[in-house]
Amino acid sequence: MNSTSKRIYLSLLVVLAVFVGLWAAAWPDGFYSAFPGFGLHWVSSDGPYDEHLVRDVGALYLGLGAASLVAIFSRSAIPARMIGLGWTVFNLLHLGYHVFHLDGSTVDRVGTVVSLGLATVLGILLLLPARVPATIVASTSKAVLR
């Protein structure tokens, strides 16, 4: 996996984090009643409104988004892998909950699983090690053979 790919994955996660995070943190009642938009209702179908919980979800997404943004500009692969771990753990647990608590229409259920599944995959991709250039592998192999 090269650094350009990781920056693209991180950028997608930043967009997701800003979309979900700002909406939930700044307008929790609107997030509860209308997320993800387009006439779908993924949150309100799952229980009563709790402003504190919705704002906390927004804060979590904004925190992951801020860390992802920093990782985009890092010259080291370590920040991207660390934030990949955070996104993966969060999304695996989030996806797991929703897989066992499918609510709403078929479109709602499929949309929830697909969107959370994609976010999980992006986190996992960030965990993968960087590709080692063939020249390094070849020179290392020659050194070992000597």
Z-matrix of the N, CA and C atoms (Angstrom, degrees):
N
C 1 1.443
C 2 1.529 1 108.28
N 3 1.312 2 117.25 1 127.62
C 4 1.460 3 118.80 2 -178.40
C 5 1.534 4 111.17 3 -95.14
N 6 1.320 5 115.06 4 169.15
C 7 1.466 6 119.99 5 -174.52
C 8 1.526 7 111.88 6 -67.62
N 9 1.330 8 118.16 7 -30.36
C 10 1.465 9 120.06 8 177.89
C 11 1.522 10 110.45 9 -64.01
N 12 1.325 11 116.79 10 -43.78
C 13 1.471 12 120.75 11 177.88
C 14 1.519 13 110.35 12 -60.39
N 15 1.318 14 115.92 13 -45.05
C 16 1.471 15 118.89 14 -178.97
C 17 1.523 16 111.10 15 -63.31
N 18 1.319 17 117.27 16 -37.87
C 19 1.467 18 119.62 17 177.94
C 20 1.532 19 111.28 18 -65.74
N 21 1.321 20 116.25 19 -36.68
C 22 1.468 21 119.68 20 177.19
C 23 1.528 22 109.86 21 -65.10
N 24 1.329 23 117.60 22 -46.27
C 25 1.467 24 121.19 23 179.15
C 26 1.525 25 110.54 24 -61.30
N 27 1.324 26 116.37 25 -44.13
C 28 1.464 27 120.28 26 178.36
C 29 1.528 28 110.97 27 -62.40
N 30 1.328 29 116.76 28 -40.25
C 31 1.465 30 120.61 29 179.03
C 32 1.522 31 111.48 30 -63.35
N 33 1.329 32 116.89 31 -41.29
C 34 1.468 33 120.35 32 176.60
C 35 1.523 34 110.80 33 -61.54
N 36 1.326 35 116.23 34 -40.66
C 37 1.461 36 120.09 35 178.96
C 38 1.527 37 111.47 36 -68.66
N 39 1.327 38 118.19 37 -33.86
C 40 1.467 39 121.02 38 175.91
C 41 1.531 40 109.73 39 -64.21
N 42 1.326 41 116.96 40 -43.91
C 43 1.466 42 120.53 41 178.37
C 44 1.531 43 110.04 42 -60.38
N 45 1.322 44 116.58 43 -46.24
C 46 1.471 45 120.98 44 176.91
C 47 1.527 46 110.82 45 -58.45
N 48 1.326 47 116.15 46 -46.56
C 49 1.464 48 120.96 47 -177.73
C 50 1.522 49 111.99 48 -62.99
N 51 1.309 50 117.17 49 -40.98
C 52 1.467 51 120.41 50 179.99
C 53 1.531 52 109.86 51 -68.97
N 54 1.317 53 117.46 52 -43.14
C 55 1.468 54 121.31 53 179.71
C 56 1.528 55 110.76 54 -60.30
N 57 1.312 56 116.75 55 -54.99
C 58 1.468 57 120.63 56 -177.83
C 59 1.529 58 110.30 57 -71.65
N 60 1.332 59 116.57 58 -47.05
C 61 1.457 60 121.35 59 -172.99
C 62 1.508 61 114.42 60 -63.61
N 63 1.331 62 116.75 61 -49.18
C 64 1.470 63 118.87 62 -179.69
C 65 1.525 64 111.32 63 -64.42
N 66 1.314 65 116.11 64 -43.40
C 67 1.462 66 119.89 65 -178.87
C 68 1.528 67 110.59 66 -61.44
N 69 1.329 68 116.64 67 -48.83
C 70 1.468 69 120.24 68 -177.52
C 71 1.526 70 112.40 69 -68.98
N 72 1.317 71 117.39 70 -39.79
C 73 1.465 72 120.35 71 -176.74
C 74 1.525 73 112.55 72 -75.56
N 75 1.325 74 116.80 73 -39.26
C 76 1.463 75 120.14 74 -174.99
C 77 1.529 76 113.54 75 -91.13
N 78 1.319 77 118.60 76 -32.64
C 79 1.459 78 122.76 77 -177.38
C 80 1.534 79 109.46 78 -132.75
N 81 1.330 80 116.85 79 65.80
C 82 1.475 81 119.71 80 -173.23
C 83 1.528 82 114.03 81 -60.71
N 84 1.332 83 117.95 82 -36.51
C 85 1.462 84 118.69 83 -179.78
C 86 1.525 85 111.45 84 -67.88
N 87 1.323 86 117.23 85 -39.40
C 88 1.465 87 121.31 86 176.29
C 89 1.523 88 111.69 87 -67.23
N 90 1.330 89 116.45 88 -39.24
C 91 1.461 90 120.89 89 176.82
C 92 1.525 91 109.65 90 -61.43
N 93 1.325 92 116.34 91 -46.55
C 94 1.458 93 121.10 92 -178.83
C 95 1.527 94 111.28 93 -59.68
N 96 1.314 95 116.60 94 -44.82
C 97 1.464 96 119.45 95 -173.04
C 98 1.523 97 114.44 96 -85.53
N 99 1.342 98 118.89 97 -20.15
C 100 1.463 99 118.82 98 -171.49
C 101 1.530 100 115.95 99 -131.79
N 102 1.335 101 119.38 100 1.54
C 103 1.467 102 119.54 101 -179.14
C 104 1.514 103 110.45 102 -68.95
N 105 1.297 104 119.74 103 135.99
C 106 1.462 105 132.30 104 7.36
C 107 1.516 106 114.16 105 -93.99
N 108 1.312 107 117.77 106 11.50
C 109 1.454 108 121.28 107 -176.54
C 110 1.523 109 109.90 108 99.03
N 111 1.319 110 115.96 109 -171.19
C 112 1.463 111 122.25 110 176.54
C 113 1.533 112 112.18 111 59.60
N 114 1.335 113 117.05 112 28.32
C 115 1.454 114 121.20 113 179.40
C 116 1.526 115 114.76 114 78.90
N 117 1.327 116 117.51 115 5.04
C 118 1.469 117 121.56 116 178.85
C 119 1.524 118 109.23 117 -93.56
N 120 1.333 119 116.64 118 158.35
C 121 1.468 120 121.62 119 -176.65
C 122 1.523 121 109.02 120 -141.23
N 123 1.337 122 116.50 121 87.32
C 124 1.465 123 120.65 122 -174.22
C 125 1.520 124 112.95 123 -90.11
N 126 1.316 125 118.68 124 -20.22
C 127 1.463 126 120.69 125 -175.87
C 128 1.528 127 110.91 126 -99.55
N 129 1.318 128 116.74 127 -47.37
C 130 1.468 129 119.86 128 -174.73
C 131 1.523 130 112.94 129 -64.38
N 132 1.314 131 117.52 130 -21.92
C 133 1.468 132 120.19 131 179.80
C 134 1.524 133 112.34 132 -76.72
N 135 1.347 134 117.09 133 -5.84
C 136 1.468 135 120.43 134 -171.98
C 137 1.526 136 114.45 135 -107.69
N 138 1.312 137 118.20 136 10.43
C 139 1.460 138 119.06 137 177.97
C 140 1.508 139 112.04 138 141.03
N 141 1.330 140 116.40 139 177.97
C 142 1.467 141 120.76 140 -176.52
C 143 1.537 142 112.40 141 -69.95
N 144 1.313 143 114.70 142 154.93
C 145 1.465 144 122.47 143 179.55
C 146 1.523 145 110.66 144 -65.65
N 147 1.327 146 114.99 145 135.80
C 148 1.462 147 122.41 146 175.91
C 149 1.529 148 106.66 147 -139.34
N 150 1.326 149 116.64 148 101.52
C 151 1.466 150 121.03 149 -175.37
C 152 1.530 151 111.50 150 -57.15
N 153 1.320 152 117.01 151 -42.55
C 154 1.454 153 121.02 152 -179.29
C 155 1.527 154 110.85 153 -58.99
N 156 1.312 155 116.96 154 -48.21
C 157 1.462 156 121.16 155 -179.29
C 158 1.529 157 111.39 156 -62.83
N 159 1.317 158 117.48 157 -43.98
C 160 1.466 159 120.49 158 -179.38
C 161 1.524 160 110.79 159 -64.64
N 162 1.329 161 117.52 160 -42.59
C 163 1.477 162 119.77 161 178.14
C 164 1.535 163 110.97 162 -65.43
N 165 1.328 164 117.37 163 -35.91
C 166 1.469 165 120.45 164 176.66
C 167 1.522 166 111.40 165 -63.77
N 168 1.324 167 116.74 166 -40.47
C 169 1.464 168 120.72 167 176.56
C 170 1.530 169 109.35 168 -61.04
N 171 1.320 170 116.58 169 -44.02
C 172 1.462 171 119.98 170 177.46
C 173 1.516 172 111.69 171 -59.97
N 174 1.326 173 116.64 172 -43.59
C 175 1.464 174 120.68 173 179.24
C 176 1.527 175 111.20 174 -63.69
N 177 1.329 176 117.30 175 -39.98
C 178 1.464 177 120.99 176 178.08
C 179 1.525 178 110.71 177 -60.82
N 180 1.319 179 116.89 178 -48.58
C 181 1.464 180 120.25 179 179.09
C 182 1.530 181 111.30 180 -61.87
N 183 1.334 182 117.63 181 -41.71
C 184 1.467 183 119.85 182 179.53
C 185 1.521 184 111.30 183 -65.68
N 186 1.333 185 117.45 184 -36.93
C 187 1.465 186 120.58 185 176.63
C 188 1.524 187 111.56 186 -64.78
N 189 1.328 188 116.85 187 -45.23
C 190 1.469 189 119.87 188 177.07
C 191 1.528 190 110.51 189 -63.82
N 192 1.327 191 116.21 190 -38.00
C 193 1.462 192 120.01 191 178.47
C 194 1.518 193 112.45 192 -65.14
N 195 1.330 194 116.88 193 -41.55
C 196 1.467 195 120.60 194 178.93
C 197 1.532 196 110.63 195 -63.69
N 198 1.329 197 116.87 196 -44.02
C 199 1.466 198 120.18 197 178.19
C 200 1.532 199 110.66 198 -65.00
N 201 1.324 200 116.94 199 -36.87
C 202 1.470 201 120.87 200 178.09
C 203 1.527 202 110.64 201 -65.33
N 204 1.316 203 116.98 202 -39.88
C 205 1.460 204 121.37 203 178.82
C 206 1.527 205 110.76 204 -62.60
N 207 1.314 206 117.01 205 -43.33
C 208 1.469 207 120.57 206 177.34
C 209 1.527 208 109.98 207 -61.96
N 210 1.329 209 117.08 208 -41.68
C 211 1.467 210 121.10 209 -178.48
C 212 1.530 211 111.74 210 -64.28
N 213 1.331 212 117.42 211 -31.05
C 214 1.470 213 120.47 212 178.60
C 215 1.520 214 110.47 213 -58.54
N 216 1.315 215 117.32 214 -39.72
C 217 1.464 216 121.51 215 -174.08
C 218 1.525 217 113.88 216 -95.21
N 219 1.299 218 116.92 217 2.39
C 220 1.462 219 120.28 218 179.38
C 221 1.525 220 110.59 219 -76.21
N 222 1.308 221 116.30 220 144.54
C 223 1.466 222 121.17 221 177.45
C 224 1.521 223 111.74 222 -86.37
N 225 1.302 224 116.61 223 -7.12
C 226 1.459 225 122.28 224 -179.56
C 227 1.529 226 109.76 225 -105.45
N 228 1.316 227 116.88 226 151.87
C 229 1.463 228 121.86 227 177.78
C 230 1.529 229 111.60 228 -79.34
N 231 1.314 230 117.27 229 -16.59
C 232 1.465 231 120.65 230 -173.74
C 233 1.533 232 112.65 231 -62.95
N 234 1.338 233 121.06 232 -46.49
C 235 1.471 234 119.11 233 180.00
C 236 1.538 235 112.78 234 -59.11
N 237 1.320 236 117.74 235 -39.19
C 238 1.464 237 119.99 236 179.38
C 239 1.526 238 110.72 237 -64.64
N 240 1.322 239 116.63 238 -39.59
C 241 1.464 240 119.45 239 179.02
C 242 1.526 241 110.92 240 -69.40
N 243 1.321 242 117.27 241 -38.03
C 244 1.468 243 120.54 242 179.10
C 245 1.529 244 110.54 243 -65.07
N 246 1.329 245 117.36 244 -46.46
C 247 1.464 246 119.35 245 -179.87
C 248 1.521 247 109.75 246 -69.79
N 249 1.326 248 117.12 247 -30.48
C 250 1.460 249 120.13 248 173.92
C 251 1.514 250 111.22 249 -60.33
N 252 1.320 251 116.71 250 -39.02
C 253 1.457 252 120.94 251 177.12
C 254 1.534 253 110.39 252 -63.89
N 255 1.324 254 116.48 253 -44.21
C 256 1.466 255 120.09 254 178.75
C 257 1.523 256 112.07 255 -61.33
N 258 1.330 257 117.11 256 -47.52
C 259 1.462 258 120.63 257 178.65
C 260 1.530 259 110.86 258 -63.27
N 261 1.327 260 117.00 259 -39.43
C 262 1.467 261 120.10 260 -178.33
C 263 1.518 262 111.61 261 -65.71
N 264 1.315 263 117.26 262 -48.63
C 265 1.470 264 120.30 263 -179.98
C 266 1.529 265 109.82 264 -60.76
N 267 1.318 266 116.72 265 -49.06
C 268 1.467 267 120.55 266 -179.70
C 269 1.525 268 110.97 267 -58.36
N 270 1.331 269 116.12 268 -50.23
C 271 1.463 270 119.12 269 -174.58
C 272 1.523 271 113.70 270 -72.26
N 273 1.329 272 118.23 271 -32.36
C 274 1.469 273 118.91 272 175.57
C 275 1.531 274 110.63 273 -62.98
N 276 1.321 275 116.22 274 -44.53
C 277 1.463 276 119.83 275 178.49
C 278 1.525 277 111.60 276 -67.57
N 279 1.327 278 116.70 277 -41.34
C 280 1.464 279 122.08 278 179.47
C 281 1.534 280 109.97 279 -64.28
N 282 1.329 281 116.17 280 -47.37
C 283 1.461 282 121.15 281 178.05
C 284 1.529 283 110.66 282 -61.99
N 285 1.325 284 116.67 283 -44.00
C 286 1.461 285 120.54 284 179.48
C 287 1.511 286 112.51 285 -56.95
N 288 1.330 287 116.01 286 -43.35
C 289 1.466 288 119.16 287 177.45
C 290 1.524 289 110.25 288 -59.08
N 291 1.325 290 115.60 289 -50.58
C 292 1.460 291 119.21 290 -173.93
C 293 1.525 292 113.23 291 -68.92
N 294 1.306 293 118.20 292 -30.04
C 295 1.468 294 120.39 293 176.82
C 296 1.526 295 110.32 294 -62.66
N 297 1.316 296 117.14 295 -35.51
C 298 1.461 297 120.92 296 -179.38
C 299 1.530 298 113.64 297 -93.23
N 300 1.326 299 117.16 298 -1.54
C 301 1.466 300 121.50 299 178.80
C 302 1.526 301 109.27 300 -135.65
N 303 1.303 302 116.56 301 57.60
C 304 1.460 303 120.98 302 -179.11
C 305 1.523 304 110.00 303 -74.74
N 306 1.327 305 115.43 304 120.84
C 307 1.456 306 121.92 305 -178.98
C 308 1.516 307 109.47 306 -125.65
N 309 1.323 308 115.89 307 163.26
C 310 1.453 309 121.22 308 174.95
C 311 1.512 310 112.61 309 86.06
N 312 1.329 311 113.85 310 -167.43
C 313 1.460 312 121.06 311 -178.79
C 314 1.525 313 110.66 312 -71.92
N 315 1.310 314 116.21 313 173.52
C 316 1.468 315 120.58 314 176.22
C 317 1.526 316 110.31 315 -60.22
N 318 1.327 317 116.44 316 -40.19
C 319 1.473 318 120.52 317 178.34
C 320 1.529 319 109.81 318 -62.00
N 321 1.332 320 117.48 319 -42.62
C 322 1.468 321 121.46 320 178.06
C 323 1.528 322 110.57 321 -61.52
N 324 1.315 323 116.68 322 -47.42
C 325 1.473 324 120.69 323 -176.83
C 326 1.520 325 111.26 324 -64.79
N 327 1.321 326 117.12 325 -46.97
C 328 1.466 327 120.77 326 179.54
C 329 1.528 328 110.20 327 -65.04
N 330 1.315 329 116.74 328 -44.22
C 331 1.467 330 120.45 329 -179.97
C 332 1.511 331 112.68 330 -60.52
N 333 1.319 332 116.45 331 -42.07
C 334 1.467 333 120.68 332 178.87
C 335 1.517 334 110.93 333 -62.29
N 336 1.318 335 117.11 334 -50.10
C 337 1.469 336 120.81 335 -177.07
C 338 1.523 337 111.09 336 -66.48
N 339 1.317 338 117.89 337 -42.66
C 340 1.470 339 120.53 338 -179.31
C 341 1.524 340 110.65 339 -65.51
N 342 1.341 341 117.76 340 -46.62
C 343 1.472 342 119.09 341 -177.52
C 344 1.522 343 111.78 342 -65.40
N 345 1.335 344 117.12 343 -42.61
C 346 1.467 345 119.31 344 178.50
C 347 1.522 346 111.23 345 -70.57
N 348 1.315 347 116.88 346 -32.88
C 349 1.462 348 120.47 347 176.39
C 350 1.523 349 111.44 348 -65.28
N 351 1.324 350 117.09 349 -42.47
C 352 1.467 351 120.35 350 178.28
C 353 1.525 352 111.54 351 -64.20
N 354 1.319 353 117.11 352 -41.78
C 355 1.468 354 120.31 353 177.79
C 356 1.527 355 110.21 354 -63.30
N 357 1.320 356 117.00 355 -37.24
C 358 1.465 357 120.86 356 177.34
C 359 1.526 358 110.39 357 -64.65
N 360 1.313 359 116.67 358 -45.03
C 361 1.467 360 121.27 359 179.54
C 362 1.529 361 110.51 360 -61.34
N 363 1.329 362 117.77 361 -41.29
C 364 1.469 363 120.04 362 178.33
C 365 1.528 364 110.51 363 -60.87
N 366 1.329 365 117.11 364 -42.54
C 367 1.462 366 120.34 365 177.15
C 368 1.520 367 111.58 366 -61.59
N 369 1.321 368 117.05 367 -43.64
C 370 1.469 369 121.04 368 179.73
C 371 1.523 370 110.79 369 -64.36
N 372 1.330 371 117.19 370 -41.19
C 373 1.470 372 119.96 371 178.75
C 374 1.530 373 111.81 372 -60.66
N 375 1.324 374 116.20 373 -34.22
C 376 1.471 375 119.32 374 178.11
C 377 1.528 376 112.10 375 -68.62
N 378 1.313 377 116.92 376 -21.52
C 379 1.467 378 120.66 377 179.01
C 380 1.522 379 112.93 378 -77.69
N 381 1.323 380 116.75 379 -19.65
C 382 1.461 381 120.07 380 -176.83
C 383 1.521 382 111.09 381 -67.34
N 384 1.319 383 116.90 382 143.41
C 385 1.475 384 119.14 383 179.24
C 386 1.521 385 110.94 384 -69.01
N 387 1.325 386 114.54 385 156.66
C 388 1.460 387 120.50 386 177.15
C 389 1.516 388 109.20 387 -66.60
N 390 1.309 389 115.78 388 149.61
C 391 1.457 390 120.28 389 175.97
C 392 1.515 391 109.35 390 -69.69
N 393 1.313 392 116.48 391 137.67
C 394 1.460 393 121.50 392 177.77
C 395 1.526 394 107.45 393 -91.15
N 396 1.348 395 118.57 394 124.69
C 397 1.460 396 120.50 395 179.55
C 398 1.531 397 111.24 396 -57.65
N 399 1.317 398 116.29 397 144.66
C 400 1.466 399 122.27 398 -177.04
C 401 1.529 400 111.81 399 -58.48
N 402 1.329 401 117.99 400 -32.51
C 403 1.468 402 119.89 401 -179.10
C 404 1.529 403 111.18 402 -65.68
N 405 1.318 404 116.97 403 -35.39
C 406 1.464 405 120.48 404 178.39
C 407 1.523 406 109.40 405 -69.51
N 408 1.326 407 116.83 406 -43.12
C 409 1.459 408 120.66 407 179.07
C 410 1.523 409 110.43 408 -61.57
N 411 1.330 410 116.79 409 -43.67
C 412 1.465 411 121.08 410 -179.18
C 413 1.520 412 111.22 411 -64.99
N 414 1.329 413 117.73 412 -44.81
C 415 1.467 414 119.80 413 -178.79
C 416 1.523 415 110.86 414 -68.84
N 417 1.317 416 117.82 415 -34.54
C 418 1.465 417 121.20 416 176.75
C 419 1.515 418 110.23 417 -67.02
N 420 1.314 419 117.14 418 -41.82
C 421 1.469 420 120.93 419 179.12
C 422 1.519 421 111.15 420 -62.50
N 423 1.331 422 117.96 421 -41.57
C 424 1.456 423 121.82 422 179.19
C 425 1.536 424 110.68 423 -64.16
N 426 1.340 425 116.14 424 -40.09
C 427 1.458 426 120.04 425 -179.82
C 428 1.518 427 110.88 426 -66.10
N 429 1.302 428 117.12 427 -37.50
C 430 1.468 429 120.71 428 -179.84
C 431 1.518 430 110.73 429 -69.17
N 432 1.328 431 116.66 430 -35.55
C 433 1.476 432 120.86 431 -178.45
C 434 1.517 433 112.49 432 -72.41
N 435 1.302 434 118.66 433 -21.66
C 436 1.470 435 121.54 434 -177.60
C 437 1.484 436 112.19 435 -73.39
